Amino acid sequence: MGASNTGLRAYRVGDLARLREICVLTGAAGSDATGRWSTDELLPDLFLEPYVTASPEWAWVVDEGDGPIGYLVAVPRTDRFVRWWRAKWTPWFAERYPEPDEPYSPEEELVRRGYHPEVLEIPELEEYPAHFHIDLLPGHQGRGYGRGLIENLLIPALAAAGIPGVHLTMDPANSAARAFYEAVGFTPLPSSTADAPALGRWIPPRS
Ligand SMILES: CC(C)(COP(=O)(O)OP(=O)(O)OC[C@H]1O[C@@H](n2cnc3c(N)ncnc32)[C@H](O)[C@@H]1OP(=O)(O)O)[C@@H](O)C(=O)NCCC(=O)NCCS
């Protein structure tokens, strides 16, 4: 595939604050989500920090020498992650975000994810147990880092762990990300819909 490892490295705990910022700066269908929700902590509290807390060894960053400019955070087994979330992350989350009552606003729908990690359980979980999030700052996109994170780090690590497939769910408004995922070998899963795209990639076992 020709993807390079240059500028890619394993996650370190000291990266967390910067990665939380990147999560917000790319959190509105790939664009800046600063100020979109009543607190900028919400997106990283749902889509970044639980991942590096549960499985820091499944997180990698892009760093050209001045600190992280992008990341990929993954979990190899979504079912285990959901159990971990319920036991560990929901109590943490509940101290910071009150559980919403119906009718739910768009922000309250997001907050509910902190209480209901089973939303991560797509029907194809047995075949595609892993899932991930990937975000690069504008200005560092389109230079091969996304492909490098997937081809050189995520897929080999999953293959070595014997994980048969990886999936992602995404905002349907993010057409650039959709083109990227298709370029790096992801195809729509049977449960995928126009409103809630779910893409997967099979991982051949290592011979
Ligand atoms: C989506 C993202 C992770 C892709 O990473 P990237 O480093 O920009 O992509 P790469 O340079 O590695 O591109 C890999 C392939 O995807 C294709 N691709 C990437 N962005 C594309 C776009 N906007 N339109 C069409 N194709 C695209 C490239 O053409 C390339 O194909 P090639 O290797 O065959 O030439 C990155 O742009 C990003 O973080 N965007 C903002 C946050 C975001 O949307 N995250 C995903 C949330 S679901």
The ligand as an SDF file (V2000), in Angstrom:
LIG
                    3D

 48 50  0  0  0  0  0  0  0  0999 V2000
  -10.7110   11.3070    7.4910 C   0  0  0  0  0  0  0  0  0  0  0  0
   -9.1990   11.3480    7.8240 C   0  0  0  0  0  0  0  0  0  0  0  0
   -8.9280   10.4950    9.0650 C   0  0  0  0  0  0  0  0  0  0  0  0
   -8.4190   10.7700    6.6230 C   0  0  0  0  0  0  0  0  0  0  0  0
   -7.0300   10.8020    6.9070 O   0  0  0  0  0  0  0  0  0  0  0  0
   -6.0290   11.5040    5.8840 P   0  0  0  0  0  0  0  0  0  0  0  0
   -4.6570   11.4090    6.4300 O   0  0  0  0  0  0  0  0  0  0  0  0
   -6.5570   12.8470    5.5580 O   0  0  0  0  0  0  0  0  0  0  0  0
   -6.1720   10.5580    4.6060 O   0  0  0  0  0  0  0  0  0  0  0  0
   -4.9520    9.9690    3.7250 P   0  0  0  0  0  0  0  0  0  0  0  0
   -4.1170   11.1080    3.2420 O   0  0  0  0  0  0  0  0  0  0  0  0
   -4.2620    8.8900    4.4670 O   0  0  0  0  0  0  0  0  0  0  0  0
   -5.7760    9.3870    2.5090 O   0  0  0  0  0  0  0  0  0  0  0  0
   -5.8950    7.9820    2.2790 C   0  0  0  0  0  0  0  0  0  0  0  0
   -6.7700    7.7720    1.0850 C   0  0  0  0  0  0  0  0  0  0  0  0
   -8.0840    8.2960    1.3260 O   0  0  0  0  0  0  0  0  0  0  0  0
   -8.4620    9.1870    0.2930 C   0  0  0  0  0  0  0  0  0  0  0  0
   -9.1150   10.3450    0.8630 N   0  0  0  0  0  0  0  0  0  0  0  0
   -8.7880   10.9730    2.0000 C   0  0  0  0  0  0  0  0  0  0  0  0
   -9.5970   12.0580    2.1710 N   0  0  0  0  0  0  0  0  0  0  0  0
  -10.4000   12.0900    1.0790 C   0  0  0  0  0  0  0  0  0  0  0  0
  -11.4120   12.9890    0.6450 C   0  0  0  0  0  0  0  0  0  0  0  0
  -11.7500   14.0630    1.3690 N   0  0  0  0  0  0  0  0  0  0  0  0
  -12.0250   12.7220   -0.5350 N   0  0  0  0  0  0  0  0  0  0  0  0
  -11.6740   11.6620   -1.2910 C   0  0  0  0  0  0  0  0  0  0  0  0
  -10.7120   10.7810   -0.9330 N   0  0  0  0  0  0  0  0  0  0  0  0
  -10.0900   11.0110    0.2510 C   0  0  0  0  0  0  0  0  0  0  0  0
   -7.1620    9.6740   -0.2990 C   0  0  0  0  0  0  0  0  0  0  0  0
   -7.3420   10.0270   -1.6520 O   0  0  0  0  0  0  0  0  0  0  0  0
   -6.2300    8.5120   -0.1270 C   0  0  0  0  0  0  0  0  0  0  0  0
   -6.3370    7.6200   -1.2100 O   0  0  0  0  0  0  0  0  0  0  0  0
   -4.9750    7.0050   -1.8600 P   0  0  0  0  0  0  0  0  0  0  0  0
   -4.0960    6.5810   -0.6960 O   0  0  0  0  0  0  0  0  0  0  0  0
   -5.5020    5.8630   -2.6370 O   0  0  0  0  0  0  0  0  0  0  0  0
   -4.3780    8.1300   -2.6330 O   0  0  0  0  0  0  0  0  0  0  0  0
   -8.7340   12.8100    8.0700 C   0  0  0  0  0  0  0  0  0  0  0  0
   -8.8720   13.5670    6.8950 O   0  0  0  0  0  0  0  0  0  0  0  0
   -9.4510   13.4960    9.2070 C   0  0  0  0  0  0  0  0  0  0  0  0
   -9.0730   13.3270   10.3500 O   0  0  0  0  0  0  0  0  0  0  0  0
  -10.4960   14.2940    8.9270 N   0  0  0  0  0  0  0  0  0  0  0  0
  -11.1820   15.0840    9.9510 C   0  0  0  0  0  0  0  0  0  0  0  0
  -11.7790   14.2390   11.0820 C   0  0  0  0  0  0  0  0  0  0  0  0
  -12.6830   13.1500   10.5700 C   0  0  0  0  0  0  0  0  0  0  0  0
  -13.5150   13.3680    9.7020 O   0  0  0  0  0  0  0  0  0  0  0  0
  -12.5080   11.9540   11.1430 N   0  0  0  0  0  0  0  0  0  0  0  0
  -13.3340   10.8170   10.8220 C   0  0  0  0  0  0  0  0  0  0  0  0
  -14.5720   10.8280   11.6210 C   0  0  0  0  0  0  0  0  0  0  0  0
  -15.6800    9.5080   11.1500 S   0  0  0  0  0  0  0  0  0  0  0  0
  1  2  1  0
  2  3  1  0
  2  4  1  0
  2 36  1  0
  4  5  1  0
  5  6  1  0
  6  7  2  0
  6  8  1  0
  6  9  1  0
  9 10  1  0
 10 11  2  0
 10 12  1  0
 10 13  1  0
 13 14  1  0
 14 15  1  0
 15 16  1  0
 15 30  1  0
 16 17  1  0
 17 18  1  0
 17 28  1  0
 18 19  1  0
 18 27  1  0
 19 20  2  0
 20 21  1  0
 21 22  1  0
 21 27  2  0
 22 23  1  0
 22 24  2  0
 24 25  1  0
 25 26  2  0
 26 27  1  0
 28 29  1  0
 28 30  1  0
 30 31  1  0
 31 32  1  0
 32 33  2  0
 32 34  1  0
 32 35  1  0
 36 37  1  0
 36 38  1  0
 38 39  2  0
 38 40  1  0
 40 41  1  0
 41 42  1  0
 42 43  1  0
 43 44  2  0
 43 45  1  0
 45 46  1  0
 46 47  1  0
 47 48  1  0
M  END
$$$$
